[in-house]
């Protein structure tokens, strides 16, 4: 816990207005996150909301269903028992409703099933080679949308897991 940092960032909301959100991240990636989020802000990439998961009582499902962008959450990997990179503050999920986790017929959050169709171009969707993927890649972060299976379109991490 002592290695985590709260980072307040500006972002363009789905309403086109400027908002401020808070991400809880590992101290060693805090500056990277500030720079990455600044690039997304400059590109006017829309992010619906950014709130720590404690607003959702640590419930990842509730945070995802709210399309909340978050980083730290002490939890196991989806479908597993080892700790997620989110537990260390070295992963971020961006607009998870429109960038769902897809494993076969499982879509998380379930409300995001329509967005498993990546040919769509809805506000806040991430696509290969776009400004979001490029901004994270510039700092060595890896996008879960490049995984063969599952596809985790919301997920960026320093380790690629």
DSSP file (Angstrom, degrees, kcal/mol; ACC not computed):
  #  RESIDUE AA STRUCTURE BP1 BP2  ACC     N-H-->O    O-->H-N    N-H-->O    O-->H-N    TCO  KAPPA ALPHA  PHI   PSI    X-CA   Y-CA   Z-CA
    1    1 A X    >         0   0    0      0, 0.0     3,-1.7     0, 0.0    87,-0.0   0.000 360.0 360.0 360.0 -36.6    0.0    0.0    0.0
    2    2 A X  T 3   +     0   0    0      1,-0.3     0, 0.0     3,-0.0     0, 0.0   0.695 360.0  58.0 -67.0 -16.5    2.8    2.4    0.8
    3    3 A X  T 3  S+     0   0    0      2,-0.0    24,-3.4    23,-0.0    -1,-0.3   0.501  87.8  98.8 -90.4  -2.7    4.1    2.2   -2.8
    4    4 A X  E <   -A   26   0A   0     -3,-1.7     2,-0.3    22,-0.2    22,-0.2  -0.521  54.3-163.2 -84.7 152.5    0.8    3.4   -4.2
    5    5 A X  E     -A   25   0A   0     20,-3.4    20,-2.7    -2,-0.2     2,-0.5  -0.983  18.4-129.9-133.3 145.6    0.1    7.0   -5.3
    6    6 A X  E     -A   24   0A   0     -2,-0.3     2,-0.5    18,-0.2    18,-0.2  -0.851  26.2-167.9 -92.5 126.0   -3.1    8.9   -6.1
    7    7 A X  E     -A   23   0A   0     16,-3.2    16,-2.7    -2,-0.5     2,-0.5  -0.968   8.8-153.8-120.3 118.9   -2.8   10.7   -9.4
    8    8 A X  E     +A   22   0A   0     -2,-0.5     2,-0.3    14,-0.2    14,-0.2  -0.815  22.2 180.0 -92.6 127.5   -5.4   13.3  -10.3
    9    9 A X  E     -A   21   0A   0     12,-2.8    12,-2.9    -2,-0.5     2,-0.3  -0.949  26.1-127.1-130.6 146.8   -5.9   13.7  -14.1
   10   10 A X  E     +A   20   0A   0     -2,-0.3     2,-0.3    10,-0.2    10,-0.2  -0.682  34.6 172.3 -86.4 146.0   -8.0   15.8  -16.4
   11   11 A X  E     -A   19   0A   0      8,-2.7     8,-2.9    -2,-0.3     2,-0.6  -0.987  37.2-110.0-149.8 158.3  -10.0   14.0  -19.0
   12   12 A X  E     -Ab  18  46A   0     33,-0.6    35,-3.0    -2,-0.3     6,-0.2  -0.813  39.5-144.8 -89.2 121.9  -12.7   14.7  -21.6
   13   13 A X    >   -     0   0    0      4,-3.0     3,-2.2    -2,-0.6    35,-0.2  -0.230  30.1 -97.8 -79.6 172.9  -16.0   13.2  -20.5
   14   14 A X  T 3  S+     0   0    0      1,-0.3    34,-0.1    34,-0.2    -1,-0.1   0.701 125.2  62.5 -62.8 -18.4  -18.6   11.7  -22.7
   15   15 A X  T 3  S-     0   0    0      2,-0.2    -1,-0.3    33,-0.1     3,-0.1   0.429 117.2-114.0 -86.3   1.2  -20.3   15.0  -22.5
   16   16 A X  S <  S+     0   0    0     -3,-2.2     2,-0.2     1,-0.3    -2,-0.1   0.434  79.1 120.3  82.1  -1.1  -17.4   16.8  -24.2
   17   17 A X  S    S-     0   0    0      1,-0.1    -4,-3.0    -5,-0.0     2,-0.4  -0.532  71.0-100.9 -94.8 162.0  -16.5   18.7  -21.0
   18   18 A X  E     +A   12   0A   0     -6,-0.2     2,-0.3    -2,-0.2    -6,-0.2  -0.684  45.0 174.9 -83.0 132.3  -13.3   18.7  -18.9
   19   19 A X  E     -A   11   0A   0     -8,-2.9    -8,-2.7    -2,-0.4     2,-0.4  -0.878  24.9-132.2-130.1 162.8  -13.5   16.5  -15.8
   20   20 A X  E     +A   10   0A   0     -2,-0.3     2,-0.3   -10,-0.2   -10,-0.2  -0.975  26.7 178.0-118.0 134.1  -10.9   15.5  -13.1
   21   21 A X  E     -A    9   0A   0    -12,-2.9   -12,-2.8    -2,-0.4     2,-0.5  -0.856  22.4-127.4-129.7 166.7  -10.6   11.9  -12.0
   22   22 A X  E     -A    8   0A   0     28,-1.0     2,-0.4    -2,-0.3   -14,-0.2  -0.968  17.6-171.5-121.9 126.7   -8.3   10.0   -9.6
   23   23 A X  E     -A    7   0A   0    -16,-2.7   -16,-3.2    -2,-0.5     2,-0.6  -0.934  15.5-145.8-111.6 137.7   -6.3    6.9  -10.4
   24   24 A X  E     +A    6   0A   0     -2,-0.4    48,-2.3   -18,-0.2     2,-0.3  -0.924  36.7 159.5-102.4 118.1   -4.5    4.9   -7.7
   25   25 A X  E     -A    5   0A   0    -20,-2.7   -20,-3.4    -2,-0.6    65,-0.2  -0.857  47.1 -80.4-135.5 165.0   -1.3    3.6   -9.3
   26   26 A X  E >>  -A    4   0A   0     63,-2.4     3,-1.8    -2,-0.3     4,-0.7  -0.449  42.6-122.9 -63.2 139.7    2.1    2.2   -8.3
   27   27 A X  G >4 S+     0   0    0    -24,-3.4     3,-0.8     1,-0.3     4,-0.5   0.840 109.3  61.4 -54.7 -35.5    4.5    5.0   -7.5
   28   28 A X  G 34 S+     0   0    0      1,-0.2    -1,-0.3   -25,-0.2     4,-0.2   0.672 112.0  37.0 -70.4 -15.2    7.0    3.8  -10.1
   29   29 A X  G <> S+     0   0    0     -3,-1.8     4,-2.6    60,-0.1    -1,-0.2   0.383  87.0  99.8-112.9   2.4    4.4    4.3  -12.9
   30   30 A X  H <X S+     0   0    0     -3,-0.8     4,-2.2    -4,-0.7     5,-0.1   0.906  84.7  46.7 -57.4 -46.2    2.7    7.5  -11.6
   31   31 A X  H  > S+     0   0    0     -4,-0.5     4,-2.2     1,-0.2    -1,-0.2   0.900 111.5  52.2 -65.2 -39.4    4.7    9.9  -13.9
   32   32 A X  H  > S+     0   0    0      1,-0.2     4,-3.1     2,-0.2     5,-0.2   0.930 109.1  50.1 -59.6 -45.1    4.0    7.6  -16.9
   33   33 A X  H  X S+     0   0    0     -4,-2.6     4,-2.9     1,-0.2     5,-0.3   0.905 108.4  52.3 -62.5 -41.9    0.3    7.6  -16.2
   34   34 A X  H  X S+     0   0    0     -4,-2.2     4,-1.8    -5,-0.2    -1,-0.2   0.938 113.8  44.0 -58.8 -46.1    0.3   11.4  -15.9
   35   35 A X  H  X S+     0   0    0     -4,-2.2     4,-2.0     2,-0.2    -2,-0.2   0.914 114.6  48.5 -66.2 -44.0    2.0   11.7  -19.3
   36   36 A X  H  X S+     0   0    0     -4,-3.1     4,-2.1     1,-0.2    -2,-0.2   0.939 113.1  46.8 -62.6 -47.2   -0.2    9.0  -20.9
   37   37 A X  H  X S+     0   0    0     -4,-2.9     4,-2.2     1,-0.2    -1,-0.2   0.833 108.8  56.1 -67.3 -30.5   -3.4   10.6  -19.6
   38   38 A X  H  X S+     0   0    0     -4,-1.8     4,-2.7    -5,-0.3    -1,-0.2   0.900 106.7  50.4 -64.4 -40.4   -2.2   14.0  -20.8
   39   39 A X  H  X S+     0   0    0     -4,-2.0     4,-1.9     2,-0.2    -2,-0.2   0.910 110.9  48.2 -63.2 -41.8   -1.8   12.6  -24.3
   40   40 A X  H  <>S+     0   0    0     -4,-2.1     5,-2.6     2,-0.2     4,-0.3   0.887 111.9  50.3 -66.4 -37.7   -5.3   11.2  -24.2
   41   41 A X  H ><5S+     0   0    0     -4,-2.2     3,-1.4     1,-0.2    -2,-0.2   0.937 110.1  49.3 -63.3 -47.6   -6.6   14.6  -22.9
   42   42 A X  H 3<5S+     0   0    0     -4,-2.7    -1,-0.2     1,-0.3    -2,-0.2   0.851 111.4  49.4 -61.0 -34.9   -4.8   16.5  -25.7
   43   43 A X  T 3<5S-     0   0    0     -4,-1.9    -1,-0.3    -5,-0.2    -2,-0.2   0.500 110.7-126.8 -81.1  -3.8   -6.3   14.1  -28.3
   44   44 A X  T < 5 +     0   0    0     -3,-1.4     2,-0.4    -4,-0.3    -3,-0.2   0.825  43.6 173.2  58.7  34.7   -9.7   14.6  -26.7
   45   45 A X      < -     0   0    0     -5,-2.6   -33,-0.6    -6,-0.2     2,-0.3  -0.619  33.3-120.0 -71.1 125.1  -10.2   10.9  -26.3
   46   46 A X  B     -b   12   0A   0     -2,-0.4     2,-0.4    -3,-0.1   -33,-0.2  -0.497  31.6-178.6 -78.0 133.9  -13.4   10.5  -24.3
   47   47 A X        -     0   0    0    -35,-3.0   -33,-0.2    -2,-0.3     3,-0.1  -0.995  18.6-150.4-126.9 122.1  -13.4    8.8  -20.9
   48   48 A X  S    S-     0   0    0     -2,-0.4     2,-0.3   -35,-0.2   -34,-0.2   0.938  70.6 -19.2 -63.5 -48.9  -16.7    8.5  -19.2
   49   49 A X  E     -c   68   0B   0     18,-0.7    20,-2.9   -36,-0.1     2,-0.4  -0.992  46.8-155.3-157.6 153.7  -15.5    8.5  -15.6
   50   50 A X  E     +c   69   0B   0     -2,-0.3   -28,-1.0    18,-0.2     2,-0.3  -0.935  33.9 145.9-134.0 109.1  -12.3    8.0  -13.5
   51   51 A X        -     0   0    0     18,-0.9   -27,-0.1    -2,-0.4   -28,-0.1  -0.995  52.1-101.4-141.5 144.7  -12.9    7.0   -9.9
   52   52 A X    >   -     0   0    0     -2,-0.3     3,-2.0     1,-0.1     4,-0.3  -0.358  37.9-116.4 -60.7 148.7  -11.0    4.7   -7.5
   53   53 A X  G > >S+     0   0    0     19,-0.6     5,-2.6     1,-0.3     3,-1.5   0.655 108.1  78.9 -66.4 -13.5  -12.7    1.4   -7.1
   54   54 A X  G > 5S+     0   0    0      1,-0.3     3,-1.6     3,-0.3    -1,-0.3   0.765  81.4  67.5 -65.9 -20.2  -13.4    2.0   -3.5
   55   55 A X  G < 5S+     0   0    0     -3,-2.0    -1,-0.3     1,-0.3    -2,-0.2   0.797 106.0  42.0 -61.6 -27.3  -16.3    4.2   -4.8
   56   56 A X  G X 5S-     0   0    0     -3,-1.5     3,-2.1    -4,-0.3    -1,-0.3   0.017 125.1-105.9-106.8  23.1  -17.7    0.8   -5.9
   57   57 A X  T < 5S-     0   0    0     -3,-1.6    -3,-0.3     1,-0.3    -2,-0.1   0.799  72.2 -63.0  55.2  32.8  -16.7   -0.9   -2.6
   58   58 A X  T 3 <S+     0   0    0     -5,-2.6     2,-0.9     1,-0.2    -1,-0.3   0.537  97.1 144.9  74.1   6.9  -13.9   -2.7   -4.5
   59   59 A X    <>  -     0   0    0     -3,-2.1     4,-2.1    -6,-0.4     3,-0.2  -0.688  33.9-166.8 -84.5 104.9  -16.4   -4.5   -6.7
   60   60 A X  H  > S+     0   0    0     -2,-0.9     4,-2.9     1,-0.2     5,-0.2   0.875  86.1  57.2 -58.9 -40.0  -14.8   -4.8  -10.1
   61   61 A X  H  > S+     0   0    0      1,-0.2     4,-2.3     2,-0.2    -1,-0.2   0.904 108.9  45.4 -60.1 -42.3  -18.1   -5.8  -11.7
   62   62 A X  H  > S+     0   0    0     -3,-0.2     4,-1.4    -6,-0.2    -1,-0.2   0.902 113.1  50.2 -68.1 -40.8  -19.9   -2.6  -10.5
   63   63 A X  H  <>S+     0   0    0     -4,-2.1     5,-2.4     2,-0.2    -2,-0.2   0.921 113.0  46.4 -62.9 -44.3  -17.0   -0.4  -11.6
   64   64 A X  H ><5S+     0   0    0     -4,-2.9     3,-2.2     1,-0.2    33,-0.2   0.925 109.2  53.6 -64.6 -44.2  -16.9   -2.0  -15.1
   65   65 A X  H 3<5S+     0   0    0     -4,-2.3    -1,-0.2     1,-0.3    -2,-0.2   0.802 106.7  53.6 -61.9 -28.2  -20.7   -1.7  -15.5
   66   66 A X  T 3<5S-     0   0    0     -4,-1.4    -1,-0.3    -5,-0.1    -2,-0.2   0.414 114.7-120.0 -83.4   2.0  -20.4    2.0  -14.7
   67   67 A X  T < 5 +     0   0    0     -3,-2.2   -18,-0.7     1,-0.2     2,-0.5   0.880  54.3 169.7  58.4  39.8  -17.8    2.3  -17.4
   68   68 A X  E   < -c   49   0B   0     -5,-2.4     2,-0.5    -6,-0.1    28,-0.4  -0.719  32.5-140.2 -89.4 127.6  -15.4    3.5  -14.8
   69   69 A X  E     +c   50   0B   0    -20,-2.9   -18,-0.9    -2,-0.5     2,-0.3  -0.755  39.4 155.6 -83.4 125.5  -11.7    3.8  -15.7
   70   70 A X  B     -D   93   0C   0     23,-1.6    23,-3.0    -2,-0.5   -18,-0.1  -0.940  31.4-168.9-148.2 167.1   -9.6    2.6  -12.8
   71   71 A X        +     0   0    0      1,-0.3    18,-0.2    -2,-0.3   -46,-0.2   0.530  65.4  53.9-122.2 -87.1   -6.2    1.2  -11.9
   72   72 A X        +     0   0    0    -48,-2.3   -19,-0.6    17,-0.2    -1,-0.3  -0.310  52.8 147.6 -62.5 131.8   -5.5   -0.3   -8.4
   73   73 A X        -     0   0    0     13,-1.4     2,-1.2     2,-0.1    11,-0.1  -0.743  44.3-133.2-160.2 115.6   -7.9   -2.9   -7.2
   74   74 A X        +     0   0    0     -2,-0.2     2,-0.3    13,-0.1    11,-0.1  -0.573  61.5 117.5 -75.3  99.2   -6.7   -5.7   -4.9
   75   75 A X        -     0   0    0     -2,-1.2     9,-2.6     9,-0.2    12,-0.3  -0.978  64.9 -93.7-157.3 161.0   -8.2   -8.7   -6.6
   76   76 A X  B     -G   83   0D   0     -2,-0.3     7,-0.3     7,-0.3     3,-0.1  -0.345  55.1 -84.6 -75.2 164.8   -7.3  -12.0   -8.4
   77   77 A X    >   -     0   0    0      5,-2.6     3,-2.3     1,-0.1     2,-0.2  -0.344  62.0 -83.0 -62.3 151.0   -6.9  -12.2  -12.2
   78   78 A X  T 3  S+     0   0    0      1,-0.3    -1,-0.1    -3,-0.1     3,-0.1  -0.394 116.1   3.2 -59.6 124.8  -10.2  -12.7  -13.9
   79   79 A X  T 3  S+     0   0    0      1,-0.3    -1,-0.3    -2,-0.2     2,-0.2   0.611 123.5  78.5  75.4  13.1  -11.0  -16.5  -13.9
   80   80 A X  S <  S-     0   0    0     -3,-2.3    -1,-0.3     2,-0.1    -4,-0.1  -0.708  74.2-126.9-138.9-171.0   -7.9  -17.3  -11.8
   81   81 A X  S    S+     0   0    0     -2,-0.2     2,-0.1    -3,-0.1     3,-0.1   0.532  74.8  94.2-120.9 -12.9   -6.5  -17.2   -8.3
   82   82 A X  S    S-     0   0    0      1,-0.1    -5,-2.6    -6,-0.1     2,-0.2  -0.405  88.8 -85.5 -77.6 161.8   -3.2  -15.4   -8.7
   83   83 A X  B     -G   76   0D   0     -7,-0.3    -7,-0.3    -2,-0.1    -1,-0.1  -0.436  41.8-124.2 -70.8 137.2   -3.1  -11.6   -8.0
   84   84 A X    >   -     0   0    0     -9,-2.6     3,-1.4    -2,-0.2     4,-0.3  -0.371  22.3-114.0 -70.6 155.5   -4.0   -9.3  -10.8
   85   85 A X  G > >S+     0   0    0      1,-0.3     5,-1.9    76,-0.3     3,-1.3   0.753 117.0  69.8 -61.1 -23.4   -1.6   -6.6  -12.0
   86   86 A X  G > 5S+     0   0    0      1,-0.3   -13,-1.4     2,-0.2     3,-1.0   0.817  86.3  66.4 -62.4 -29.2   -4.3   -4.2  -10.7
   87   87 A X  G < 5S+     0   0    0     -3,-1.4    -1,-0.3   -12,-0.3    -2,-0.2   0.711 106.1  41.6 -65.0 -19.5   -3.4   -5.4   -7.1
   88   88 A X  G < 5S-     0   0    0     -3,-1.3    -1,-0.3    -4,-0.3    -2,-0.2   0.415 113.7-115.0-106.5  -2.0    0.0   -3.8   -7.6
   89   89 A X  T < 5S+     0   0    0     -3,-1.0   -63,-2.4    -4,-0.4    -3,-0.2   0.694  86.4 113.6  75.8  18.8   -1.2   -0.6   -9.3
   90   90 A X      < +     0   0    0     -5,-1.9    68,-1.9   -65,-0.2    69,-0.4   0.032  64.0  61.9-112.7  26.4    0.6   -1.5  -12.5
   91   91 A X  E     - E   0 157C   0     -6,-0.3     2,-0.4    66,-0.2    66,-0.2  -0.987  59.4-163.9-145.5 152.5   -2.5   -2.0  -14.7
   92   92 A X  E     - E   0 156C   0     64,-2.7    64,-2.3    -2,-0.3     2,-0.5  -0.998  10.9-149.2-138.7 140.9   -5.4    0.2  -15.8
   93   93 A X  E     -DE  70 155C   0    -23,-3.0   -23,-1.6    -2,-0.4     2,-0.5  -0.961  18.7-157.6-110.5 124.4   -8.8   -0.5  -17.3
   94   94 A X        -     0   0    0     60,-2.8    32,-0.1    -2,-0.5   -25,-0.1  -0.897  65.8 -25.0-111.8 122.6  -10.1    2.2  -19.6
   95   95 A X  S >> S-     0   0    0     -2,-0.5     4,-0.9   -46,-0.3     3,-0.7   0.920  73.5-173.5  43.9  61.0  -13.8    2.6  -20.4
   96   96 A X  T 34 S+     0   0    0    -28,-0.4    -1,-0.1     1,-0.2    58,-0.1   0.731  72.0  62.5 -64.2 -24.3  -14.5   -1.1  -19.6
   97   97 A X  T 34 S+     0   0    0    -33,-0.2     3,-0.4     1,-0.2    18,-0.3   0.931 114.9  32.1 -65.2 -43.3  -18.1   -1.1  -20.7
   98   98 A X  T <4 S+     0   0    0     -3,-0.7    -1,-0.2     1,-0.2    28,-0.2   0.461 125.0  47.6 -93.8  -1.3  -17.2   -0.2  -24.3
   99   99 A X  S  < S-     0   0    0     -4,-0.9    55,-0.5    26,-0.1    -1,-0.2  -0.552  87.9-178.1-132.0  66.2  -13.9   -2.1  -24.1
  100  100 A X        -     0   0    0     -3,-0.4    53,-1.8    12,-0.3     2,-0.5  -0.070  33.4-109.1 -72.9 166.1  -15.0   -5.4  -22.6
  101  101 A X  E     -HI 108 152E   0      7,-3.0     7,-2.5    51,-0.2     2,-0.5  -0.817  39.1-165.9 -85.9 128.5  -13.1   -8.5  -21.5
  102  102 A X  E     +HI 107 151E   0     49,-3.8    49,-2.9    -2,-0.5    48,-0.5  -0.971  21.2 164.0-129.1 118.6  -14.0  -11.3  -24.0
  103  103 A X  E >  S-H  106   0E   0      3,-2.6     3,-2.3    -2,-0.5     2,-0.3  -0.879  71.3 -59.5-132.2  99.1  -13.2  -15.0  -23.4
  104  104 A X  T 3  S-     0   0    0     -2,-0.4    46,-0.0     1,-0.3    -1,-0.0  -0.504 122.1 -15.1  63.6-122.3  -15.3  -17.2  -25.7
  105  105 A X  T 3  S+     0   0    0     -2,-0.3     2,-0.5    -3,-0.1    -1,-0.3   0.457 116.2 102.4 -91.6  -2.0  -18.9  -16.4  -24.9
  106  106 A X  E <   -H  103   0E   0     -3,-2.3    -3,-2.6     2,-0.0     2,-0.4  -0.719  47.9-179.6 -85.3 126.4  -18.0  -14.7  -21.7
  107  107 A X  E     -H  102   0E   0     -2,-0.5     2,-0.4    -5,-0.2    -5,-0.2  -0.995  20.7-129.9-126.9 127.7  -18.1  -10.9  -21.9
  108  108 A X  E    S+H  101   0E   0     -7,-2.5    -7,-3.0    -2,-0.4     2,-0.1  -0.989  96.6  28.4-126.0 126.3  -17.3   -8.7  -18.8
  109  109 A X  S >  S-     0   0    0     -2,-0.4     3,-2.3    -9,-0.2    -1,-0.2   0.573  86.0-148.1 -73.2 152.0  -19.1   -6.6  -18.0
  110  110 A X  G >  S+     0   0    0      1,-0.3     3,-1.6     2,-0.2     4,-0.2   0.816  96.5  65.0 -57.2 -30.1  -22.1   -8.4  -19.5
  111  111 A X  G 3  S+     0   0    0      1,-0.3     3,-0.4     2,-0.1    -1,-0.3   0.666  95.4  60.5 -66.0 -15.5  -23.7   -5.1  -20.3
  112  112 A X  G X   +     0   0    0     -3,-2.3     3,-1.5     1,-0.2   -12,-0.3   0.277  67.8 112.7 -94.3  10.9  -20.8   -4.5  -22.7
  113  113 A X  G X  S+     0   0    0     -3,-1.6     3,-1.8     1,-0.3     4,-0.3   0.849  71.8  58.2 -54.9 -38.9  -21.6   -7.5  -24.9
  114  114 A X  G >  S+     0   0    0     -3,-0.4     3,-1.1     1,-0.3    -1,-0.3   0.830 100.8  58.8 -60.7 -29.8  -22.6   -5.4  -27.9
  115  115 A X  G <  S+     0   0    0     -3,-1.5    -1,-0.3   -18,-0.3    -2,-0.2   0.443  78.0  86.3 -84.0   1.0  -19.1   -3.8  -27.8
  116  116 A X  G <  S+     0   0    0     -3,-1.8     2,-1.2    -4,-0.3    -1,-0.3   0.743  71.4  87.4 -66.2 -21.1  -17.4   -7.2  -28.3
  117  117 A X    X   -     0   0    0     -3,-1.1     3,-1.6    -4,-0.3    -1,-0.1  -0.693  67.5-169.9 -76.9  98.6  -18.0   -6.3  -32.0
  118  118 A X  T 3  S+     0   0    0     -2,-1.2    -1,-0.2     1,-0.3    -3,-0.1   0.436  73.2  78.5 -78.5   1.7  -14.8   -4.3  -32.5
  119  119 A X  T 3  S+     0   0    0      2,-0.0    -1,-0.3     8,-0.0    -2,-0.1   0.618  76.9  98.0 -79.8 -11.4  -15.9   -3.0  -35.9
  120  120 A X    <   -     0   0    0     -3,-1.6     2,-0.0    -5,-0.1    -5,-0.0  -0.300  64.3-152.8 -69.7 159.9  -18.0   -0.5  -34.0
  121  121 A X        +     0   0    0      6,-0.0     2,-0.2    -2,-0.0     3,-0.1  -0.490  31.8 158.4-133.3  63.2  -16.8    3.0  -33.4
  122  122 A X    >   -     0   0    0    -24,-0.1     3,-2.0     1,-0.1   -24,-0.0  -0.503  54.0 -80.7 -84.8 155.4  -18.5    4.1  -30.2
  123  123 A X  T 3  S+     0   0    0      1,-0.3    -1,-0.1    -2,-0.2     3,-0.1  -0.307 117.0  16.7 -55.0 133.8  -17.2    6.9  -28.1
  124  124 A X  T 3  S+     0   0    0      1,-0.3    -1,-0.3    -3,-0.1     2,-0.2   0.404  88.7 140.5  84.8  -2.6  -14.4    5.7  -25.8
  125  125 A X    <   -     0   0    0     -3,-2.0     2,-0.4     1,-0.0    -1,-0.3  -0.484  45.0-138.1 -73.7 145.7  -13.7    2.5  -27.7
  126  126 A X        -     0   0    0    -28,-0.2     2,-0.3    -2,-0.2    -1,-0.0  -0.884  21.8-175.6-104.7 133.6  -10.1    1.5  -28.1
  127  127 A X    >   -     0   0    0     -2,-0.4     3,-2.3    -6,-0.0     6,-0.4  -0.953  38.3 -84.7-128.9 149.8   -8.8    0.2  -31.5
  128  128 A X  T 3  S+     0   0    0     -2,-0.3     3,-0.1     1,-0.3     4,-0.0  -0.242 114.2  12.0 -52.4 129.4   -5.5   -1.2  -32.5
  129  129 A X  T 3  S+     0   0    0      1,-0.2    -1,-0.3     2,-0.0    -3,-0.0   0.446  96.7 131.6  83.2   0.6   -3.1    1.6  -33.5
  130  130 A X  S <> S-     0   0    0     -3,-2.3     4,-2.6     1,-0.1     5,-0.2  -0.160  77.1 -89.3 -80.4-179.3   -5.2    4.4  -32.2
  131  131 A X  H  > S+     0   0    0      1,-0.2     4,-2.2     2,-0.2     5,-0.2   0.813 125.3  52.8 -60.9 -32.3   -4.1    7.2  -29.9
  132  132 A X  H  > S+     0   0    0      2,-0.2     4,-2.3     1,-0.2     5,-0.3   0.967 111.5  43.3 -69.1 -52.6   -4.8    5.2  -26.8
  133  133 A X  H  > S+     0   0    0     -6,-0.4     4,-2.5     1,-0.2    -2,-0.2   0.908 116.9  48.4 -59.4 -42.7   -2.7    2.2  -27.8
  134  134 A X  H  X S+     0   0    0     -4,-2.6     4,-1.9     2,-0.2    -1,-0.2   0.893 109.4  52.1 -66.1 -40.7    0.1    4.4  -29.1
  135  135 A X  H  < S+     0   0    0     -4,-2.2     4,-0.4    -5,-0.2    -2,-0.2   0.931 114.7  41.5 -63.3 -45.6    0.2    6.5  -25.9
  136  136 A X  H ><>S+     0   0    0     -4,-2.3     5,-2.2     1,-0.2     3,-1.6   0.918 112.5  54.4 -67.5 -42.5    0.5    3.5  -23.6
  137  137 A X  H ><5S+     0   0    0     -4,-2.5     3,-2.0     1,-0.3    -1,-0.2   0.840  96.8  66.0 -61.0 -33.6    2.9    1.7  -25.9
  138  138 A X  T 3<5S+     0   0    0     -4,-1.9    -1,-0.3     1,-0.3    -2,-0.2   0.737 107.3  41.9 -61.0 -21.6    5.2    4.8  -25.9
  139  139 A X  T < 5S-     0   0    0     -3,-1.6    -1,-0.3    -4,-0.4    -2,-0.2   0.202 125.8 -99.8-109.6  12.5    5.8    4.1  -22.2
  140  140 A X  T < 5S+     0   0    0     -3,-2.0    -3,-0.2     1,-0.3     2,-0.2   0.562  73.5 144.7  84.7   8.9    6.1    0.3  -22.6
  141  141 A X      < -     0   0    0     -5,-2.2     2,-0.4    -6,-0.1    -1,-0.3  -0.572  40.5-139.0 -82.1 146.6    2.5   -0.6  -21.5
  142  142 A X  E     -F  157   0C   0     15,-3.2    15,-1.9    -2,-0.2     2,-0.4  -0.883   8.8-132.2-113.2 137.0    0.9   -3.5  -23.3
  143  143 A X  E >   -F  156   0C   0     -2,-0.4     3,-1.6    13,-0.2    13,-0.2  -0.713   5.7-142.9 -90.8 131.9   -2.7   -3.6  -24.4
  144  144 A X  G >  S+     0   0    0     11,-3.2     8,-1.9     8,-0.5     3,-0.9   0.601  95.6  76.7 -66.4 -12.3   -4.9   -6.7  -23.6
  145  145 A X  G 3  S+     0   0    0     10,-0.4    -1,-0.3     7,-0.3     8,-0.1   0.620  88.5  58.5 -71.9 -13.0   -6.5   -6.2  -27.0
  146  146 A X  G <  S+     0   0    0     -3,-1.6    -1,-0.2     6,-0.2    -2,-0.2   0.549  81.8 107.7 -91.8  -8.4   -3.4   -7.8  -28.6
  147  147 A X    <   -     0   0    0     -3,-0.9     3,-0.2    -4,-0.2    -3,-0.0  -0.336  69.5-137.2 -67.3 151.0   -3.8  -11.0  -26.6
  148  148 A X  S    S+     0   0    0      1,-0.3     2,-0.3     3,-0.1    -1,-0.1   0.926  83.7  30.1 -75.4 -44.5   -4.9  -14.1  -28.6
  149  149 A X  S    S+     0   0    0      1,-0.3    -1,-0.3   -46,-0.1     2,-0.2  -0.838 118.2  22.6-167.0 130.3   -7.3  -15.3  -25.9
  150  150 A X  S    S-     0   0    0    -48,-0.5     2,-0.5    -2,-0.3    -1,-0.3   0.642  77.9-145.5 -73.5 174.1   -8.9  -13.9  -23.9
  151  151 A X  E     -I  102   0E   0    -49,-2.9   -49,-3.8    -2,-0.2     2,-0.5  -0.937  13.9-173.5-102.1 126.6   -9.2  -10.4  -25.4
  152  152 A X  E >   +I  101   0E   0     -8,-1.9     3,-1.4    -2,-0.5    -8,-0.5  -0.749   6.3 176.1-122.6  82.9   -9.2   -7.7  -22.7
  153  153 A X  T 3  S+     0   0    0    -53,-1.8    -8,-0.2    -2,-0.5   -53,-0.2   0.670  77.5  50.5 -66.3 -19.3   -9.9   -4.6  -24.6
  154  154 A X  T 3  S+     0   0    0    -55,-0.5   -60,-2.8   -58,-0.1     2,-0.3   0.649  93.7  96.8 -87.3 -16.5  -10.0   -2.3  -21.6
  155  155 A X  E <   +E   93   0C   0     -3,-1.4   -11,-3.2   -62,-0.2   -10,-0.4  -0.608  38.2 168.2 -98.2 131.3   -6.7   -3.5  -20.1
  156  156 A X  E     +EF  92 143C   0    -64,-2.3   -64,-2.7    -2,-0.3     2,-0.3  -0.995  13.9 168.8-129.3 139.1   -3.2   -2.0  -20.2
  157  157 A X  E     -EF  91 142C   0    -15,-1.9   -15,-3.2    -2,-0.4   -66,-0.2  -0.974  43.3-126.2-146.9 161.4   -0.4   -3.2  -18.0
  158  158 A X  S    S+     0   0    0    -68,-1.9   -67,-0.1    -2,-0.3    -1,-0.1   0.766 112.2  42.9 -76.1 -26.4    3.4   -2.8  -17.6
  159  159 A X  S    S-     0   0    0    -69,-0.4    -1,-0.2   -17,-0.1   -68,-0.1   0.613 107.4-117.8 -95.3 -14.3    3.9   -6.6  -17.6
  160  160 A X              0   0    0    -18,-0.2    -2,-0.1   -13,-0.0   -69,-0.0   0.570 360.0 360.0  84.0   8.7    1.5   -7.5  -20.5
  161  161 A X              0   0    0    -19,-0.0   -76,-0.3    -5,-0.0   -70,-0.1   0.361 360.0 360.0-114.7 360.0   -0.6   -9.6  -18.1
